[in-house]
Amino acid sequence: MLDFLGIGAQKAGTTWLYELLLRHPQVRFPAGKEVHFWDRDDAPDPAWYRRLFEQETGPGIHQGEITPAYAFIPPDRIRTIYALYPNLRLIYIIRNPMERAWSSALMALGRAEMRIDEASDQWFIDHFRSRGSLQRTDYETSIRNWTAIYPRQQLLVERYESIWIEPRALLTRVAGHLGIDPEFFRSLPDEDIRRRVFSGNGHPLRPSLRPVLQQLYAERVRSLSAYLNLPLDWTVPGGGDDPGA
């Protein structure tokens, strides 16, 4: 049975979370981290997906997957998931959208087999303004879409900064949300909790690109902060890329 989904966000610590949840004796990922089933363009067959999670497990075992692209799937797809799994626990890690956009652009640069000195400002601006980048950073719409169908208490929203400031506390909250024993995470050595996963390449944001990101996201950050009733001190990044994903 599918018990939980990680729905995002991309470049916001989902691989770190997966690696640590994978070690927990009460957690299973029978299909690995990212199945990319519900975000497919074609009409997927739910029976195939359900079979992934039908293997026999012992008592107290929780099965799930983490696919960051699920954050922005359309409401009709969320309704399909709800019809199959109404008790699903959801986890969503959000990150400073300007940092996330820059980190994502650097990842795309590598996939294009380009060096940073080969990419113009306009190349980065086009990536920032692309539909995919903007969707992946539209946290408020994602939360509204999911909680219009799932009860709000079934969605745990965490901040990426907590991975570096209070990683053990974040994992304890995740454990409580999923209904697994939090003592496992309390017992892990600090070096395991703070181990970097998919380290970034350290390229600092170009000063010429900061106004672009500010213009794209300042109002979105203000709106999200008001919606969540949560102070979000997110500013345009000035340092290097993230230390892990």
LUMLUM-545596 format. One record per atom (N, C-alpha, C): residue in one letter; x, y, z. Coordinates in steps of 0.2 Angstrom, whole numbers, padded with zeros to 4 digits, always signed. Layout:
N
aXYZ/...
END
This chain:
245
m+0004-0006+0000/m+0000+0000+0000/m+0004+0006+0000/l+0003+0011-0004/l+0006+0017-0004/l+0004+0021+0002/d+0009+0024+0006/d+0007+0027+0012/d+0009+0035+0012/f+0014+0036+0008/f+0016+0043+0008/f+0019+0045+0001/l+0019+0052-0001/l+0022+0054-0007/l+0026+0061-0005/g+0032+0061-0007/g+0036+0067-0007/g+0034+0071-0014/i+0032+0077-0014/i+0029+0080-0020/i+0034+0086-0022/g+0039+0087-0019/g+0044+0092-0021/g+0047+0096-0015/a+0051+0101-0017/a+0052+0104-0024/a+0058+0102-0027/q+0059+0102-0033/q+0065+0101-0036/q+0071+0105-0034/k+0077+0103-0033/k+0083+0106-0030/k+0081+0109-0023/a+0077+0105-0019/a+0076+0107-0012/a+0077+0102-0007/g+0081+0097-0008/g+0083+0093-0003/g+0080+0086-0003/t+0076+0085-0009/t+0072+0078-0009/t+0077+0072-0009/t+0082+0073-0012/t+0087+0067-0012/t+0090+0066-0005/w+0092+0071-0002/w+0094+0070+0005/w+0089+0067+0009/l+0082+0069+0009/l+0077+0066+0013/l+0076+0059+0011/y+0076+0057+0004/y+0076+0050+0002/y+0081+0046+0005/e+0087+0048+0005/e+0093+0044+0007/e+0092+0042+0015/l+0090+0047+0018/l+0089+0046+0026/l+0083+0042+0027/l+0077+0043+0024/l+0071+0039+0025/l+0073+0032+0023/l+0077+0031+0018/l+0078+0024+0015/l+0082+0020+0020/r+0085+0023+0025/r+0089+0020+0030/r+0084+0018+0036/h+0078+0021+0036/h+0074+0020+0042/h+0071+0013+0041/p+0071+0009+0047/p+0068+0002+0046/p+0061+0001+0045/q+0057+0007+0046/q+0050+0006+0045/q+0048+0009+0038/v+0053+0011+0034/v+0051+0014+0027/v+0054+0010+0021/r+0050+0010+0016/r+0052+0006+0010/r+0050+0010+0004/f+0055+0010-0001/f+0054+0013-0007/f+0054+0008-0013/p+0049+0004-0014/p+0049-0002-0018/p+0051+0000-0025/a+0049+0006-0027/a+0051+0008-0034/a+0056+0013-0035/g+0060+0014-0029/g+0065+0019-0029/g+0062+0026-0028/k+0067+0031-0029/k+0065+0038-0027/k+0059+0041-0031/e+0061+0041-0038/e+0056+0045-0042/e+0053+0040-0047/v+0047+0039-0047/v+0043+0035-0051/v+0041+0039-0057/h+0040+0045-0057/h+0037+0050-0062/h+0031+0046-0065/f+0026+0044-0061/f+0020+0041-0064/f+0015+0046-0065/w+0013+0050-0060/w+0007+0055-0060/w+0009+0061-0064/d+0015+0062-0066/d+0016+0068-0070/d+0017+0067-0077/r+0016+0061-0079/r+0016+0059-0086/r+0011+0062-0090/d+0013+0064-0097/d+0008+0068-0101/d+0002+0063-0103/d+0004+0057-0104/d-0002+0052-0106/d-0006+0050-0100/a-0011+0047-0101/a-0016+0045-0096/a-0013+0038-0093/p-0010+0039-0087/p-0007+0033-0084/p-0012+0028-0082/d-0010+0021-0081/d-0014+0016-0079/d-0013+0015-0071/p-0018+0017-0067/p-0017+0017-0060/p-0015+0010-0057/a-0018+0005-0061/a-0017-0002-0059/a-0010-0004-0059/w-0006-0002-0064/w+0001-0003-0064/w+0005+0000-0058/y+0003+0006-0057/y+0006+0010-0051/y+0004+0006-0044/r-0002+0004-0044/r-0004+0001-0037/r+0000-0005-0036/r+0001-0009-0041/r+0005-0015-0041/r+0012-0014-0038/l+0015-0008-0039/l+0022-0007-0036/l+0022-0007-0029/f+0016-0006-0026/f+0016-0005-0018/f+0012-0011-0015/e+0011-0016-0019/e+0007-0022-0016/e+0011-0027-0013/q+0017-0027-0013/q+0021-0032-0010/q+0020-0033-0003/e+0021-0039+0000/e+0020-0040+0007/e+0025-0036+0011/t+0023-0033+0016/t+0027-0029+0021/t+0025-0031+0028/g+0030-0030+0033/g+0028-0032+0040/g+0024-0026+0043/p+0022-0027+0049/p+0018-0022+0052/p+0022-0016+0054/g+0018-0010+0053/g+0022-0004+0054/g+0026-0001+0048/i+0026-0005+0043/i+0030-0003+0037/i+0026+0002+0033/h+0030+0008+0031/h+0027+0013+0027/h+0030+0013+0020/q+0026+0013+0015/q+0029+0013+0008/q+0028+0020+0005/g+0032+0022+0001/g+0031+0028-0003/g+0036+0030-0009/e+0036+0035-0011/e+0040+0038-0017/e+0041+0045-0016/i+0046+0048-0019/i+0047+0055-0019/i+0048+0058-0026/t+0044+0061-0030/t+0045+0064-0036/t+0043+0071-0036/p+0048+0076-0036/p+0047+0083-0036/p+0042+0086-0041/a+0041+0083-0046/a+0037+0085-0052/a+0030+0085-0050/y+0028+0081-0045/y+0021+0080-0043/y+0018+0086-0040/a+0022+0091-0037/a+0020+0097-0034/a+0015+0101-0039/f+0016+0101-0045/f+0012+0105-0050/f+0008+0101-0055/i+0006+0095-0053/i+0002+0091-0057/i-0005+0094-0057/p-0009+0093-0062/p-0016+0097-0062/p-0021+0094-0057/p-0026+0098-0055/p-0030+0095-0050/p-0034+0089-0051/d-0036+0088-0058/d-0039+0081-0059/d-0035+0075-0058/r-0028+0076-0059/r-0024+0070-0057/r-0023+0070-0049/i-0023+0075-0046/i-0023+0075-0038/i-0030+0071-0036/r-0035+0073-0039/r-0042+0069-0037/r-0041+0062-0039/t-0038+0060-0044/t-0037+0053-0045/t-0033+0049-0040/i-0027+0053-0038/i-0023+0050-0032/i-0027+0049-0026/y-0031+0055-0025/y-0035+0055-0018/y-0041+0049-0018/a-0043+0048-0024/a-0048+0042-0025/a-0045+0035-0023/l-0039+0035-0025/l-0035+0028-0023/l-0032+0028-0016/y-0030+0034-0014/y-0026+0034-0008/y-0028+0040-0004/p-0034+0040-0001/p-0037+0046+0003/p-0033+0048+0009/n-0029+0043+0012/n-0026+0044+0018/n-0018+0045+0017/l-0016+0047+0011/l-0009+0048+0010/l-0006+0054+0014/r+0000+0053+0016/r+0003+0058+0019/r+0008+0061+0014/l+0008+0068+0014/l+0012+0072+0009/l+0017+0076+0012/i+0023+0076+0009/i+0029+0080+0011/i+0031+0085+0005/y+0031+0091+0007/y+0033+0096+0002/y+0039+0101+0005/i+0045+0100+0003/i+0050+0105+0005/i+0051+0111+0000/i+0050+0117+0003/i+0050+0123-0002/i+0057+0126+0000/r+0059+0130-0005/r+0066+0133-0005/r+0065+0140-0008/n+0069+0145-0005/n+0070+0151-0008/n+0069+0151-0016/p+0064+0153-0019/p+0063+0152-0026/p+0068+0155-0031/m+0072+0160-0028/m+0077+0163-0032/m+0083+0158-0032/e+0085+0155-0026/e+0090+0150-0026/e+0088+0144-0030/r+0082+0142-0029/r+0080+0136-0033/r+0080+0137-0041/a+0078+0143-0043/a+0079+0144-0050/a+0086+0144-0053/w+0090+0147-0049/w+0097+0148-0051/w+0100+0140-0051/s+0099+0137-0045/s+0102+0130-0045/s+0099+0126-0051/s+0093+0126-0052/s+0090+0123-0058/s+0093+0125-0064/a+0094+0131-0065/a+0097+0133-0072/a+0104+0130-0072/l+0108+0130-0067/l+0115+0127-0067/l+0114+0120-0069/m+0109+0116-0066/m+0109+0109-0068/m+0107+0108-0075/a+0103+0113-0078/a+0101+0113-0085/a+0107+0114-0089/l+0112+0119-0087/l+0118+0120-0090/l+0122+0114-0091/g+0123+0110-0086/g+0127+0104-0086/g+0124+0099-0091/r+0117+0099-0091/r+0114+0094-0095/r+0115+0096-0103/a+0115+0102-0104/a+0117+0105-0111/a+0124+0104-0113/e+0128+0102-0108/e+0135+0101-0109/e+0139+0108-0111/m+0137+0113-0107/m+0139+0119-0108/m+0143+0121-0101/r+0148+0125-0102/r+0151+0129-0097/r+0148+0135-0095/i+0149+0137-0089/i+0145+0143-0087/i+0147+0150-0091/d+0154+0150-0093/d+0156+0155-0097/d+0153+0155-0104/e+0150+0150-0106/e+0147+0149-0113/e+0140+0151-0113/a+0137+0152-0107/a+0130+0154-0107/a+0129+0162-0106/s+0125+0165-0110/s+0124+0172-0109/s+0119+0173-0104/d+0119+0180-0102/d+0113+0181-0097/d+0106+0180-0100/q+0106+0181-0106/q+0099+0179-0109/q+0097+0172-0109/w+0102+0167-0109/w+0101+0160-0109/w+0098+0159-0102/f+0101+0162-0097/f+0099+0161-0090/f+0092+0164-0089/i+0091+0170-0092/i+0084+0173-0091/i+0079+0169-0094/d+0080+0166-0100/d+0075+0162-0104/d+0074+0156-0099/h+0079+0153-0096/h+0077+0147-0092/h+0073+0149-0086/f+0075+0155-0083/f+0071+0157-0077/f+0064+0158-0079/r+0063+0161-0085/r+0056+0162-0087/r+0052+0157-0090/s+0056+0151-0091/s+0052+0145-0094/s+0047+0143-0090/r+0042+0140-0093/r+0036+0137-0090/r+0038+0132-0084/g+0043+0128-0086/g+0045+0123-0081/g+0048+0126-0075/s+0052+0130-0075/s+0056+0134-0070/s+0050+0137-0065/l+0046+0141-0068/l+0041+0145-0065/l+0036+0140-0061/q+0034+0135-0064/q+0029+0130-0061/q+0033+0127-0055/r+0039+0125-0056/r+0042+0121-0050/r+0043+0126-0044/t+0042+0132-0045/t+0044+0137-0040/t+0037+0141-0038/d+0032+0138-0040/d+0025+0141-0039/d+0022+0137-0033/y+0025+0138-0027/y+0023+0134-0021/y+0016+0135-0019/e+0014+0142-0019/e+0007+0143-0017/e+0002+0140-0021/t+0003+0140-0027/t-0002+0136-0031/t-0002+0129-0030/s+0004+0126-0029/s+0004+0119-0028/s+0001+0117-0021/i+0002+0121-0016/i-0001+0119-0010/i-0008+0120-0010/r-0011+0126-0013/r-0018+0127-0014/r-0021+0121-0018/n-0018+0119-0023/n-0021+0113-0027/n-0021+0107-0023/w-0016+0105-0020/w-0016+0099-0016/w-0021+0099-0010/t-0021+0105-0006/t-0025+0105+0000/t-0033+0107-0002/a-0034+0108-0008/a-0041+0109-0010/a-0044+0102-0011/i-0040+0097-0011/i-0042+0090-0012/i-0040+0085-0006/y-0034+0086-0003/y-0032+0083+0003/y-0033+0087+0009/p-0035+0085+0015/p-0035+0089+0021/p-0028+0092+0022/r-0028+0098+0024/r-0022+0102+0025/r-0017+0098+0030/q-0020+0095+0035/q-0016+0091+0040/q-0012+0085+0037/q-0014+0083+0031/q-0010+0078+0028/q-0004+0080+0024/l-0003+0087+0023/l+0002+0089+0020/l+0007+0093+0024/l+0013+0090+0025/l+0019+0093+0029/l+0023+0098+0024/v+0023+0104+0026/v+0027+0109+0022/v+0033+0110+0026/e+0039+0109+0024/e+0046+0111+0027/e+0050+0116+0023/r+0054+0119+0026/r+0059+0124+0022/r+0065+0121+0021/y+0068+0122+0016/y+0075+0119+0014/y+0080+0121+0019/e+0080+0127+0021/e+0085+0130+0026/e+0085+0125+0032/s+0080+0122+0034/s+0080+0118+0040/s+0085+0112+0039/i+0086+0110+0033/i+0091+0104+0032/i+0098+0106+0034/w+0100+0113+0034/w+0106+0115+0036/w+0106+0118+0043/i+0100+0120+0045/i+0100+0123+0052/i+0098+0118+0057/e+0093+0114+0056/e+0091+0109+0061/e+0089+0103+0057/p+0093+0099+0054/p+0091+0093+0050/p+0088+0088+0054/r+0091+0087+0060/r+0088+0081+0065/r+0081+0083+0067/a+0079+0089+0068/a+0073+0091+0070/a+0068+0091+0064/l+0070+0092+0058/l+0066+0091+0052/l+0064+0084+0051/l+0069+0080+0052/l+0068+0073+0051/l+0063+0070+0056/t+0064+0073+0062/t+0059+0071+0068/t+0052+0073+0066/r+0051+0079+0063/r+0045+0081+0061/r+0042+0076+0055/v+0046+0075+0051/v+0044+0070+0045/v+0042+0063+0048/a+0046+0061+0053/a+0044+0054+0056/a+0037+0055+0059/g+0036+0060+0063/g+0029+0061+0066/g+0024+0062+0061/h+0025+0065+0056/h+0020+0066+0050/h+0018+0059+0047/l+0024+0055+0046/l+0023+0048+0043/l+0020+0043+0048/g+0021+0044+0054/g+0019+0039+0059/g+0025+0034+0060/i+0031+0035+0059/i+0037+0031+0060/i+0041+0033+0066/d+0045+0029+0069/d+0048+0030+0075/d+0054+0035+0074/p+0053+0041+0078/p+0058+0046+0077/p+0065+0045+0080/e+0065+0040+0085/e+0071+0039+0088/e+0076+0036+0084/f+0075+0033+0078/f+0080+0031+0073/f+0084+0037+0071/f+0081+0043+0069/f+0084+0049+0067/f+0088+0052+0073/r+0085+0052+0079/r+0089+0055+0084/r+0095+0051+0086/s+0096+0045+0084/s+0101+0041+0085/s+0107+0041+0080/l+0105+0044+0074/l+0110+0044+0069/l+0116+0049+0070/p+0122+0047+0069/p+0128+0052+0070/p+0127+0058+0066/d+0129+0064+0068/d+0129+0070+0065/d+0131+0070+0058/e+0137+0067+0057/e+0140+0066+0050/e+0135+0063+0045/d+0131+0058+0047/d+0126+0055+0043/d+0120+0060+0041/i+0118+0064+0046/i+0113+0068+0045/i+0115+0074+0040/r+0121+0076+0041/r+0123+0082+0037/r+0127+0081+0031/r+0127+0074+0029/r+0131+0072+0023/r+0128+0075+0017/r+0132+0078+0013/r+0129+0082+0007/r+0127+0076+0001/v+0122+0078-0002/v+0120+0074-0007/v+0119+0078-0014/f+0122+0076-0019/f+0122+0080-0026/f+0124+0087-0024/s+0130+0088-0022/s+0133+0094-0021/s+0132+0099-0027/g+0131+0105-0026/g+0131+0110-0032/g+0138+0111-0034/n+0139+0115-0039/n+0145+0117-0042/n+0148+0123-0039/g+0145+0127-0035/g+0147+0133-0032/g+0148+0139-0036/h+0145+0139-0042/h+0145+0145-0046/h+0140+0151-0043/p+0143+0156-0041/p+0139+0162-0038/p+0134+0165-0044/l+0129+0167-0041/l+0124+0171-0046/l+0127+0177-0049/r+0127+0178-0055/r+0129+0184-0058/r+0125+0190-0056/p+0129+0195-0054/p+0125+0201-0052/p+0120+0204-0057/s+0122+0203-0063/s+0117+0206-0068/s+0110+0202-0068/l+0110+0196-0065/l+0104+0192-0065/l+0100+0193-0059/r+0103+0196-0054/r+0099+0197-0048/r+0092+0201-0049/p+0093+0207-0052/p+0086+0210-0053/p+0081+0206-0057/v+0083+0202-0061/v+0078+0198-0065/v+0074+0193-0060/l+0078+0190-0056/l+0075+0185-0051/l+0071+0189-0046/q+0073+0195-0044/q+0069+0199-0039/q+0063+0201-0042/q+0063+0203-0049/q+0057+0205-0052/q+0052+0199-0053/l+0055+0193-0054/l+0050+0187-0055/l+0047+0185-0049/y+0051+0185-0043/y+0049+0182-0037/y+0047+0186-0031/a+0048+0192-0031/a+0047+0196-0025/a+0040+0196-0023/e+0035+0197-0027/e+0028+0197-0026/e+0026+0190-0024/r+0028+0185-0027/r+0026+0178-0025/r+0029+0176-0018/v+0034+0179-0016/v+0037+0177-0010/v+0032+0181-0004/r+0030+0187-0006/r+0026+0190-0001/r+0019+0187-0001/s+0016+0185-0006/s+0010+0181-0006/s+0010+0175-0003/l+0016+0171-0004/l+0016+0164+0000/l+0017+0165+0007/s+0021+0170+0009/s+0022+0172+0016/s+0015+0173+0020/a+0011+0177+0016/a+0005+0179+0019/a+0000+0173+0019/y+0000+0169+0014/y-0004+0163+0014/y-0002+0158+0019/l+0004+0157+0020/l+0006+0152+0025/l+0007+0155+0032/n+0006+0162+0032/n+0007+0165+0039/n+0013+0163+0042/l+0019+0164+0038/l+0025+0162+0039/l+0030+0167+0037/p+0034+0170+0041/p+0039+0175+0039/p+0044+0171+0034/l+0045+0174+0028/l+0050+0171+0023/l+0055+0176+0022/d+0061+0176+0025/d+0066+0180+0023/d+0070+0178+0017/w+0067+0177+0012/w+0070+0175+0006/w+0072+0181+0002/t+0079+0182+0000/t+0081+0187-0004/t+0085+0184-0010/v+0087+0188-0014/v+0091+0186-0020/v+0097+0183-0018/p+0099+0177-0020/p+0106+0174-0018/p+0112+0178-0020/g+0117+0178-0016/g+0123+0182-0018/g+0129+0177-0018/g+0128+0171-0015/g+0134+0166-0014/g+0133+0161-0020/g+0136+0155-0018/g+0137+0150-0023/g+0131+0146-0023/d+0131+0141-0027/d+0125+0136-0028/d+0125+0132-0021/d+0119+0128-0020/d+0118+0125-0014/d+0123+0119-0013/p+0124+0117-0007/p+0129+0112-0005/p+0126+0105-0006/g+0120+0105-0008/g+0117+0098-0009/g+0109+0098-0011/a+0107+0093-0014/a+0100+0093-0016/a+0096+0088-0013/
END
